[in-house]
Amino acid sequence: MAVTGIQNHFVGFLSALGTFLPPIGAVLAVDYYLLKKKHQYDFENMDQTTSYKPLAFVSVVLGGGIAYISKFGSTTITAIILTVVLYYGLSKLTEKKNA
């Protein structure tokens, strides 16, 4: 694989990892602290919790994607901030819509 020049793409790969992985932690923090869903993180009742939240996935992809494309400031910090705003805002909108 070294003959093909794969090492030339290593910095881009690390940049993508640094942009898209930290927003996952941001979603968990928003869910736990801001949306007050601490009961969902009780490990004794794991069979009752949802394993996939489409809204969280969309927020991470949009926040990371916008930060990766815009290259404004630190892409990691920008991605975290965008993901927090998107996830919190969209969660509140869907919460009001379902109520």
C-alpha positions in Angstrom: 0.0 0.0 0.0 2.9 2.3 0.6 3.8 2.1 -3.1 0.4 3.6 -4.0 1.1 6.7 -1.9 -1.4 6.1 0.9 0.8 8.0 3.4 0.0 11.2 1.5 -3.6 11.0 2.7 -2.7 10.4 6.4 -2.9 14.0 7.5 -6.3 14.4 5.9 -7.5 11.2 7.6 -6.4 12.5 11.0 -8.1 15.9 10.3 -11.4 14.1 9.5 -11.1 12.1 12.7 -10.4 15.2 14.8 -13.4 16.9 13.3 -16.0 14.1 13.4 -15.2 12.2 16.6 -15.4 14.9 19.3 -19.0 15.9 18.4 -20.1 12.5 19.5 -19.0 13.4 23.0 -20.8 16.7 22.7 -24.1 14.9 21.9 -23.7 12.8 25.0 -23.0 15.8 27.1 -26.0 17.7 25.8 -28.2 14.7 26.3 -27.0 14.2 29.8 -26.7 17.7 31.1 -28.8 20.1 29.1 -31.7 17.8 28.1 -31.8 16.2 31.6 -32.0 12.6 30.2 -29.8 11.2 33.0 -32.2 8.3 33.5 -31.4 7.0 30.0 -27.8 6.4 31.1 -28.6 4.0 33.9 -26.6 0.9 33.0 -28.9 -1.4 35.0 -31.7 -0.8 32.6 -29.8 -1.0 29.3 -32.5 -3.2 27.7 -35.1 -0.4 28.0 -33.0 2.4 26.3 -32.9 3.2 22.7 -29.7 2.2 20.9 -29.9 4.7 18.1 -31.0 8.3 17.9 -31.3 9.6 14.4 -31.3 13.2 15.6 -27.9 12.7 17.2 -26.5 11.1 14.1 -27.7 13.9 11.9 -26.4 16.6 14.3 -22.9 15.0 14.4 -22.8 14.7 10.6 -24.1 18.2 9.9 -21.9 19.8 12.6 -18.8 18.0 11.6 -19.5 18.4 7.9 -20.0 22.2 8.1 -16.9 22.6 10.2 -14.8 20.4 7.9 -15.9 22.3 4.8 -15.7 25.8 6.2 -12.3 25.4 7.9 -13.2 28.3 10.2 -10.8 28.5 13.2 -10.2 25.1 14.8 -12.4 22.6 13.0 -12.7 20.5 16.2 -14.0 23.3 18.4 -16.3 24.6 15.6 -17.7 21.1 15.0 -18.4 20.7 18.8 -20.1 24.1 19.0 -22.2 23.5 15.9 -23.2 20.0 17.0 -24.2 21.2 20.5 -26.4 24.0 18.9 -27.9 21.7 16.3 -28.6 18.8 18.7 -30.1 21.0 21.4 -32.1 23.1 19.0 -33.5 20.1 17.0 -34.2 18.2 20.2 -36.3 21.1 21.6 -38.1 21.5 18.3 -39.0 17.8 18.0 -39.9 17.8 21.7 -42.4 20.6 21.3 -43.7 19.0 18.1 -44.4 15.7 19.8 -46.0 17.3 22.9 
